[in-house]
């Protein structure tokens, strides 16, 4: 990295994802814990609980329990968030 380049990167605005992570540290922690549990085989993905689709995201109803998730396809995961506002 060239001299002064580090300072320029600090001045750049945060991406939407980085801003969300900074604003939701508990949620970020739960996501990282779930990813770790998946890698270690403690948790395994299940089909979407609504439609049975194989490609799913884990939805946390309670961030204090990071390994307890509802497995939802992207469509149904978005629908859950849309209902919550």
C-alpha positions as a Markdown table, in Angstrom:
| # | Residue | x | y | z |
|---|---|---|---|---|
| 1 | Unk | 0.0 | 0.0 | 0.0 |
| 2 | Unk | 1.4 | 3.4 | -0.9 |
| 3 | Unk | 1.9 | 6.2 | 1.5 |
| 4 | Unk | -1.4 | 8.1 | 2.1 |
| 5 | Unk | -3.5 | 5.3 | 0.5 |
| 6 | Unk | -4.7 | 4.1 | 3.9 |
| 7 | Unk | -6.0 | 7.5 | 4.8 |
| 8 | Unk | -8.0 | 7.8 | 1.6 |
| 9 | Unk | -9.7 | 4.5 | 2.3 |
| 10 | Unk | -10.8 | 5.7 | 5.7 |
| 11 | Unk | -12.5 | 8.7 | 4.1 |
| 12 | Unk | -14.6 | 6.6 | 1.8 |
| 13 | Unk | -18.2 | 6.1 | 2.9 |
| 14 | Unk | -19.2 | 2.8 | 4.4 |
| 15 | Unk | -20.9 | 0.3 | 2.1 |
| 16 | Unk | -24.6 | -0.5 | 3.0 |
| 17 | Unk | -23.4 | -3.8 | 4.4 |
| 18 | Unk | -20.7 | -2.3 | 6.6 |
| 19 | Unk | -23.1 | 0.3 | 7.8 |
| 20 | Unk | -25.6 | -2.4 | 8.7 |
| 21 | Unk | -22.9 | -4.3 | 10.6 |
| 22 | Unk | -21.9 | -1.3 | 12.6 |
| 23 | Unk | -25.5 | -0.5 | 13.5 |
| 24 | Unk | -26.4 | -4.1 | 14.4 |
| 25 | Unk | -23.5 | -5.6 | 16.3 |
| 26 | Unk | -25.6 | -8.3 | 18.0 |
| 27 | Unk | -27.1 | -9.4 | 14.7 |
| 28 | Unk | -23.7 | -9.5 | 13.2 |
| 29 | Unk | -22.4 | -11.6 | 16.1 |
| 30 | Unk | -25.3 | -14.1 | 15.6 |
| 31 | Unk | -24.6 | -14.4 | 11.9 |
| 32 | Unk | -20.9 | -15.1 | 12.5 |
| 33 | Unk | -21.8 | -17.7 | 15.2 |
| 34 | Unk | -24.2 | -19.4 | 12.9 |
| 35 | Unk | -21.6 | -19.5 | 10.1 |
| 36 | Unk | -19.1 | -21.0 | 12.5 |
| 37 | Unk | -21.6 | -23.6 | 13.7 |
| 38 | Unk | -22.4 | -24.5 | 10.0 |
| 39 | Unk | -18.7 | -24.9 | 9.2 |
| 40 | Unk | -18.1 | -27.1 | 12.3 |
| 41 | Unk | -21.2 | -29.3 | 11.5 |
| 42 | Unk | -23.0 | -28.3 | 14.7 |
| 43 | Unk | -25.9 | -27.0 | 12.6 |
| 44 | Unk | -27.0 | -28.2 | 9.2 |
| 45 | Unk | -29.1 | -26.3 | 6.7 |
| 46 | Unk | -32.7 | -27.6 | 6.2 |
| 47 | Unk | -35.1 | -26.9 | 3.4 |
| 48 | Unk | -37.3 | -23.8 | 3.5 |
| 49 | Unk | -39.9 | -24.3 | 6.2 |
| 50 | Unk | -42.5 | -22.7 | 3.9 |
| 51 | Unk | -41.9 | -24.1 | 0.4 |
| 52 | Unk | -39.2 | -26.7 | 0.8 |
| 53 | Unk | -36.6 | -24.9 | -1.4 |
| 54 | Unk | -33.1 | -26.2 | -0.9 |
| 55 | Unk | -31.3 | -22.8 | -1.2 |
| 56 | Unk | -32.0 | -21.1 | 2.2 |
| 57 | Unk | -30.9 | -18.4 | 4.6 |
| 58 | Unk | -31.1 | -18.8 | 8.4 |
| 59 | Unk | -33.5 | -16.3 | 10.0 |
| 60 | Unk | -32.9 | -15.4 | 13.6 |
| 61 | Unk | -36.0 | -14.8 | 15.6 |
| 62 | Unk | -33.7 | -14.2 | 18.7 |
| 63 | Unk | -30.2 | -13.0 | 18.3 |
| 64 | Unk | -29.3 | -14.3 | 21.7 |
| 65 | Unk | -29.6 | -17.8 | 20.3 |
| 66 | Unk | -27.4 | -17.7 | 17.2 |
| 67 | Unk | -27.7 | -21.4 | 16.4 |
| 68 | Unk | -31.5 | -21.5 | 16.5 |
| 69 | Unk | -32.8 | -20.3 | 13.2 |
| 70 | Unk | -35.7 | -20.7 | 10.8 |
| 71 | Unk | -34.6 | -21.9 | 7.4 |
| 72 | Unk | -36.2 | -19.8 | 4.7 |
| 73 | Unk | -35.6 | -19.4 | 1.0 |
| 74 | Unk | -34.8 | -15.8 | 0.0 |
| 75 | Unk | -38.4 | -15.1 | -1.0 |
| 76 | Unk | -39.9 | -16.2 | 2.3 |
| 77 | Unk | -37.0 | -14.6 | 4.3 |
| 78 | Unk | -37.8 | -11.3 | 2.7 |
| 79 | Unk | -41.5 | -11.8 | 3.4 |
| 80 | Unk | -40.8 | -12.3 | 7.1 |
| 81 | Unk | -38.8 | -9.0 | 7.2 |
| 82 | Unk | -41.5 | -7.1 | 5.3 |
| 83 | Unk | -44.1 | -8.2 | 7.8 |
| 84 | Unk | -42.0 | -6.9 | 10.7 |
| 85 | Unk | -41.6 | -3.5 | 9.0 |
